[in-house]
């Protein structure tokens, strides 16, 4: 159950990263297109590159999580998912709380950040469920017997 919930969360968060995050006039841009504007946001070369590297690592981290789950390395996969959910959820939450400025010329488009945040929450919930499942089974049936 936890792995399925985490997988749905991973896919939802990755899809959300490609949805509109920024709107300027009639043009909408995804989170990856927004990375090109990090210099305009006042980020110097070092911090801008760190942010870019972390955000670009989101998709490989999701893929690694799924591969680890397929290899039955559930605890390691769940830890990767927790890392993924923390990274994407934090960025998406920060963007979502800045959104809703409909009258502005340039503003946050909420569909991308909210979708990514929802996916991150599902992924983290699935990872926590997967990590705690054996412990719950031992509590329910002492000695591990069904």
Secondary structure, DSSP 8 states (H G I E B T S, - for coil): -HHHHHHHHHHHHHHHHHSEEEEETTEEEEHHHHGGGTTTTT--HHHHHHHHHHHHHHHHHHHHHHHHHHTT-HHHHHHHHHHHHHHHHHHHHHHHHH---TTSSEEE-HHHHHHHHHHHHHHHHHHHHHHHHHHHHHHHSGGG--
